[in-house]
Amino acid sequence: MGKFNKDEDREVPELNTMSLPDLIFAFLFFIMMVTSIREVTLMVQLQLPKATELVKLEKKSLATYIYMGIPMDQYKSKYGSEAVIQLNDKFATPSDIFDFIAQEKSSMSEADASFMTTILKIDKDTKMGIVTEVKQKLRDADALKIFYSATQEKKAE
């Protein structure tokens, strides 16, 4: 039978770290695939109108969003209870739209900038006065391709 010697000092083998970078990159790749990038934090109440004839947008990468509605409760003390405009993550006035569109077009390639689509997400209770102002400013900024966002109305059978 074998004899076990407990008196000998044994050395602990070194930890092999050769595969550690591979594991880190695999974990990073997994996180990138699973998570989604936050688009915009809505600061306005948005209940889209219902429509029966909807068209799906082809290239969302060429889309720029403008939100209009009553500010959320935490912003009402500062901005009031009338409909406001939200561009990305901040409130804006109609006069800010020209610069916003110019900035969005400059972030695209020249070929794509001509195909940029402006999507208006407007609360169904928003008055048309502010919408007309926004459309006029979009005309001034040469952003002529406009879509209105809506939800699908259920058809009666």
Disulfide bonds with the S-S distance in Angstrom:
none
